Amino acid sequence: MEAFRGVLRTLSASLVLLLLSLPVYAQTVTGLQCGSFQEVGRFESPKIAECSGLVVSRKNPGVLWVHNDSGDSARLFAVKEDGSLRGVFRLAHADAKDWEDLALGPCRNPRKECLYVGDIGDNMRHRRKIQIYRVEEPTVPLDGPTVRKKLKGTERFDCTYPDGPHDAEALFVDPMAGIPYLVTKEPGDSAAFVYRLPGTRNHRKVVTLEKVATIPSRSSVTGGDITRDGSMIVLRDYFFAYGYFRPHRGKISEAFGLPARCVPLSMEEQGESLGISPSGNEIYTASEGVDGPIHKAECTLVRRKATPLGKSAGGGNGIE
């Protein structure tokens, strides 16, 4: 009998170890349904004249980060959903040739969240290098006077394409691996191309981007974002948003080989920005122009089990 009890104890210990070793699965998105986009605000500050990038803060609930297109200085604006201005933040040691999009992702310290700014516009396709800037997201008060601050510790990543210059207006960051992705904007009715930064590179050296996907008939991409769990990427053009769903345990690049879910956007003068809320249940868009409108749609996401939490197919430790 004692021997039998010993066997049971051994089996129980083995079962506990097995259960502890099993991965905890997140929920991935397999479908997207959105209501119509409604205007929720307008940019209060006349300094926000050409909103080209937008991302929804996770650290500061109720805050949207935006920036202007080419012609402005290296600064970010923090606004509330209604468009009221909460802060103006200048990036130290940064230039602004043609800022086109804004993203959130892990910092060098993965316990912190950073803002990624894409100086990736190139209408004439003649830039030898493009830049991505990374800086830790600051705290933004929702009340009181407007904050004006310089953000120190800005990191700069100089990048080049492997096949010649491209114009790009969409940037997002894999939230698990910390790897930035760019989606190009091509002339005519051609395909768009998806590039990513190599995993581990020194920010003091020029890095060559890796081409990872082609998106047929999606040439006019003007903005994009990714859900907090990395399971859905949403791109936009001037008329529609397109949801791409990452396959079970798949790479981000594989999402673009599957059919997209198309969502009509509100008519905007020149819509070039899109952001997904932390919950994934709201999508925001904004248009260029002084007093430009901010639109929001309530969305329902269909989910199923996905990759284990904390892991990302083809991932790494971000860019260094």
C-alpha positions as CSV (number, residue, x, y, z in Angstrom):
1,M,0.0,0.0,0.0
2,E,2.8,2.4,0.9
3,A,4.4,1.7,-2.5
4,F,1.1,2.5,-4.2
5,R,0.9,5.8,-2.3
6,G,4.4,6.6,-3.4
7,V,3.4,6.1,-7.0
8,L,0.4,8.4,-6.5
9,R,2.6,11.1,-5.0
10,T,5.0,10.8,-8.0
11,L,2.1,11.0,-10.5
12,S,0.5,14.0,-8.7
13,A,3.9,15.9,-8.7
14,S,4.3,15.1,-12.4
15,L,0.8,16.3,-13.2
16,V,1.4,19.6,-11.3
17,L,4.7,20.1,-13.3
18,L,2.8,19.3,-16.5
19,L,0.1,21.8,-15.8
20,L,2.6,24.5,-14.8
21,S,4.5,23.9,-18.1
22,L,1.4,24.3,-20.3
23,P,1.2,27.7,-22.1
24,V,-1.5,30.2,-21.1
25,Y,-3.3,31.1,-24.3
26,A,-4.4,34.6,-25.2
27,Q,-7.5,35.3,-27.3
28,T,-6.9,36.1,-31.0
29,V,-9.2,38.0,-33.3
30,T,-10.9,36.1,-36.1
31,G,-13.6,38.6,-37.1
32,L,-14.4,42.3,-36.9
33,Q,-17.8,44.0,-37.0
34,C,-18.0,47.8,-36.6
35,G,-20.8,50.3,-36.4
36,S,-20.7,53.5,-38.4
37,F,-18.0,56.0,-37.6
38,Q,-19.3,59.0,-35.7
39,E,-17.6,62.4,-35.1
40,V,-16.6,62.6,-31.4
41,G,-14.5,65.8,-31.5
42,R,-12.4,68.3,-33.5
43,F,-8.9,69.4,-32.9
44,E,-9.0,72.4,-30.7
45,S,-5.4,73.6,-31.4
46,P,-4.8,75.3,-34.8
47,K,-1.3,74.0,-34.5
48,I,-2.7,70.5,-35.4
49,A,-3.2,71.4,-39.0
50,E,-2.3,68.2,-40.8
51,C,-2.9,65.2,-38.6
52,S,-1.0,62.4,-40.2
53,G,-0.4,60.0,-37.3
54,L,-2.6,58.8,-34.4
55,V,-2.3,56.3,-31.6
56,V,-4.6,55.7,-28.6
57,S,-2.7,55.8,-25.3
58,R,-2.7,52.8,-23.0
59,K,-0.8,54.5,-20.2
60,N,-3.1,57.6,-20.2
61,P,-6.7,56.6,-20.5
62,G,-8.7,59.0,-22.6
63,V,-5.7,60.4,-24.4
64,L,-4.9,60.3,-28.1
65,W,-1.4,61.0,-29.4
66,V,-1.2,62.8,-32.8
67,H,1.4,64.6,-35.0
68,N,1.4,66.7,-38.1
69,D,2.6,65.8,-41.6
70,S,5.7,67.3,-43.2
71,G,6.5,70.9,-42.4
72,D,6.1,70.8,-38.7
73,S,8.8,70.4,-36.0
74,A,9.6,67.2,-34.1
75,R,6.7,67.4,-31.7
76,L,3.7,65.3,-30.5
77,F,0.3,66.5,-29.3
78,A,-1.7,64.8,-26.6
79,V,-5.4,65.4,-27.0
80,K,-8.6,64.1,-25.5
81,E,-11.2,62.3,-27.5
82,D,-13.1,65.6,-28.0
83,G,-10.0,67.2,-29.5
84,S,-9.1,69.4,-26.6
85,L,-5.3,69.9,-26.2
86,R,-3.6,68.4,-23.1
87,G,0.0,68.6,-24.0
88,V,2.7,69.4,-26.5
89,F,5.8,67.3,-26.3
90,R,9.0,67.9,-28.3
91,L,11.4,65.0,-29.0
92,A,15.0,65.9,-28.1
93,H,17.6,65.2,-30.8
94,A,15.0,64.4,-33.5
95,D,14.2,65.8,-36.9
96,A,10.9,65.9,-38.8
97,K,11.4,65.5,-42.5
98,D,8.1,63.8,-43.2
99,W,6.4,62.2,-40.2
100,E,3.7,59.9,-41.3
101,D,2.6,57.6,-38.5
102,L,2.7,56.9,-34.8
103,A,2.7,53.6,-32.9
104,L,2.9,52.2,-29.4
105,G,5.2,49.3,-28.4
106,P,7.7,48.1,-25.8
107,C,10.7,50.2,-24.9
108,R,14.2,48.8,-24.6
109,N,13.0,47.9,-21.1
110,P,10.0,45.8,-22.1
111,R,8.2,46.7,-18.8
112,K,7.8,50.2,-20.1
113,E,5.8,51.5,-23.1
114,C,7.2,53.7,-25.8
115,L,6.0,55.9,-28.6
116,Y,7.4,55.1,-32.0
117,V,7.4,57.9,-34.6
118,G,7.7,57.1,-38.3
119,D,9.7,59.7,-40.3
120,I,8.9,57.5,-43.3
121,G,7.2,59.7,-45.9
122,D,8.9,60.0,-49.3
123,N,6.5,61.2,-52.0
124,M,9.3,61.7,-54.5
125,R,11.0,58.4,-53.5
126,H,14.5,59.8,-53.3
127,R,15.4,59.4,-49.6
128,R,18.4,57.3,-49.0
129,K,17.5,56.8,-45.3
130,I,14.3,57.0,-43.3
131,Q,14.0,57.2,-39.5
132,I,12.0,55.7,-36.7
133,Y,12.2,57.4,-33.3
134,R,11.4,55.7,-30.0
135,V,10.8,57.5,-26.8
136,E,9.2,56.5,-23.5
137,E,5.5,57.6,-23.3
138,P,5.1,60.4,-20.7
139,T,2.3,60.9,-18.2
140,V,-0.4,63.3,-19.4
141,P,-2.8,65.0,-16.9
142,L,-6.4,65.1,-18.1
143,D,-7.0,68.4,-16.2
144,G,-5.2,71.6,-15.5
145,P,-3.1,73.7,-17.8
146,T,-1.7,72.3,-21.0
147,V,1.6,70.6,-20.5
148,R,4.6,71.6,-22.6
149,K,7.7,69.4,-22.3
150,K,10.8,68.1,-24.0
151,L,11.1,64.3,-24.1
152,K,14.6,63.2,-23.4
153,G,16.1,59.9,-24.2
154,T,14.9,59.7,-27.8
155,E,16.4,56.9,-29.8
156,R,16.8,57.1,-33.5
157,F,16.9,54.2,-35.9
158,D,18.1,55.0,-39.4
159,C,16.8,52.5,-42.0
160,T,17.1,51.8,-45.7
161,Y,15.0,49.6,-48.0
162,P,16.6,46.6,-49.7
163,D,15.1,47.5,-53.1
164,G,15.3,51.2,-53.3
165,P,13.3,54.1,-51.8
166,H,9.5,53.8,-51.0
167,D,6.9,56.1,-49.7
168,A,5.2,54.8,-46.5
169,E,2.5,56.2,-44.3
170,A,1.7,53.2,-41.9
171,L,3.7,52.1,-38.9
172,F,2.8,49.6,-36.2
173,V,4.9,47.6,-33.7
174,D,4.5,44.0,-32.7
175,P,3.5,44.3,-29.1
176,M,5.1,41.0,-28.1
177,A,8.4,41.1,-30.0
178,G,8.8,44.9,-30.1
179,I,9.5,44.9,-33.8
180,P,8.3,47.9,-36.0
181,Y,6.6,47.2,-39.3
182,L,6.1,49.6,-42.2
183,V,3.5,49.4,-45.0
184,T,4.3,51.3,-48.2
185,K,2.1,53.6,-50.2
186,E,2.6,52.8,-53.9
187,P,1.6,54.7,-57.0
188,G,-1.4,53.6,-59.1
189,D,-3.4,50.5,-58.3
190,S,-0.4,48.4,-57.5
191,A,0.3,46.3,-54.4
192,A,1.6,47.6,-51.1
193,F,4.6,46.1,-49.4
194,V,5.3,45.2,-45.8
195,Y,8.7,45.7,-44.3
196,R,10.1,45.1,-40.8
197,L,13.2,46.1,-38.9
198,P,15.6,43.3,-38.1
199,G,15.3,42.0,-34.6
200,T,18.5,43.1,-32.8
201,R,20.3,46.1,-34.2
202,N,22.2,49.0,-32.7
203,H,20.3,52.3,-33.1
204,R,23.6,54.0,-34.0
205,K,23.9,52.1,-37.3
206,V,21.9,52.1,-40.5
207,V,19.8,49.0,-40.8
208,T,18.4,47.4,-43.9
209,L,14.7,46.6,-43.6
210,E,13.3,43.1,-44.4
211,K,10.5,42.7,-46.9
212,V,8.0,40.3,-45.4
213,A,4.7,40.5,-47.3
214,T,2.9,41.9,-50.3
215,I,-0.7,43.1,-50.1
216,P,-2.3,43.0,-53.6
217,S,-4.5,46.0,-54.7
218,R,-3.9,48.0,-51.5
219,S,-1.6,50.7,-52.8
220,S,-3.0,53.8,-51.0
221,V,-2.4,52.8,-47.4
222,T,-2.4,56.0,-45.3
223,G,-2.3,54.6,-41.7
224,G,-2.5,51.6,-39.5
225,D,-2.4,50.0,-36.1
226,I,-2.3,46.7,-34.3
227,T,-4.3,45.3,-31.4
228,R,-2.7,45.2,-28.0
229,D,-2.4,41.4,-28.1
230,G,-1.0,41.5,-31.7
231,S,-3.8,39.4,-33.2
232,M,-5.3,41.9,-35.6
233,I,-3.7,44.6,-37.8
234,V,-6.0,47.4,-39.2
235,L,-4.8,49.4,-42.2
236,R,-6.7,52.3,-43.8
237,D,-6.9,54.2,-47.1
238,Y,-9.0,57.3,-47.8
239,F,-12.3,55.3,-47.8
240,F,-12.0,52.0,-46.0
241,A,-10.3,50.3,-43.1
242,Y,-9.1,46.7,-43.5
243,G,-8.8,44.2,-40.7
244,Y,-6.1,41.5,-41.1
245,F,-6.2,38.6,-38.7
246,R,-3.0,36.9,-37.5
247,P,-3.2,33.0,-37.9
248,H,-3.1,30.8,-34.9
249,R,0.6,30.8,-33.8
250,G,1.4,32.5,-37.0
251,K,3.7,35.4,-38.0
252,I,2.4,38.9,-38.4
253,S,3.4,38.7,-42.1
254,E,1.1,35.7,-42.6
255,A,-2.0,37.9,-41.8
256,F,-1.6,39.7,-45.1
257,G,-2.0,36.5,-47.0
258,L,-5.5,36.1,-45.7
259,P,-8.7,37.9,-46.8
260,A,-9.2,41.2,-45.0
261,R,-12.4,42.4,-43.3
262,C,-13.4,45.7,-45.0
263,V,-15.0,48.5,-42.9
264,P,-16.3,51.8,-44.5
265,L,-14.9,54.9,-43.0
266,S,-16.5,58.3,-42.5
267,M,-15.9,60.8,-45.3
268,E,-12.8,62.9,-44.4
269,E,-11.1,65.7,-46.3
270,Q,-7.8,63.7,-46.3
271,G,-7.9,60.9,-43.8
272,E,-4.4,59.6,-43.0
273,S,-4.5,58.3,-39.4
274,L,-6.0,55.4,-37.5
275,G,-5.7,54.1,-34.0
276,I,-7.2,51.1,-32.1
277,S,-8.2,51.5,-28.4
278,P,-6.5,49.3,-25.8
279,S,-9.6,47.1,-25.5
280,G,-9.7,46.7,-29.3
281,N,-13.4,47.6,-29.3
282,E,-13.0,51.1,-30.7
283,I,-11.3,52.4,-33.8
284,Y,-10.4,56.1,-34.2
285,T,-9.6,58.0,-37.3
286,A,-8.7,61.6,-38.0
287,S,-8.4,63.9,-41.0
288,E,-5.9,66.6,-42.0
289,G,-7.0,70.2,-41.9
290,V,-7.4,72.9,-39.1
291,D,-10.3,72.0,-36.9
292,G,-10.1,68.5,-38.3
293,P,-12.7,65.9,-37.1
294,I,-12.0,62.9,-35.0
295,H,-14.2,59.9,-35.7
296,K,-14.8,56.8,-33.7
297,A,-16.6,53.5,-34.4
298,E,-17.6,50.9,-31.8
299,C,-16.5,47.4,-32.9
300,T,-17.1,43.8,-31.9
301,L,-14.2,41.4,-32.1
302,V,-14.7,37.7,-32.6
303,R,-11.9,35.8,-30.7
304,R,-10.5,32.4,-30.3
305,K,-7.5,30.8,-28.6
306,A,-4.2,32.0,-30.0
307,T,-0.5,32.0,-29.3
308,P,0.7,31.6,-25.7
309,L,0.8,34.8,-23.8
310,G,4.2,36.4,-23.8
311,K,5.3,34.6,-27.0
312,S,5.2,35.7,-30.6
313,A,5.9,33.6,-33.6
314,G,9.1,34.8,-35.2
315,G,9.6,37.2,-32.3
316,G,12.6,38.5,-30.4
317,N,13.6,41.1,-27.9
318,G,12.8,44.2,-30.0
319,I,15.2,46.6,-31.6
320,E,18.3,47.7,-29.7
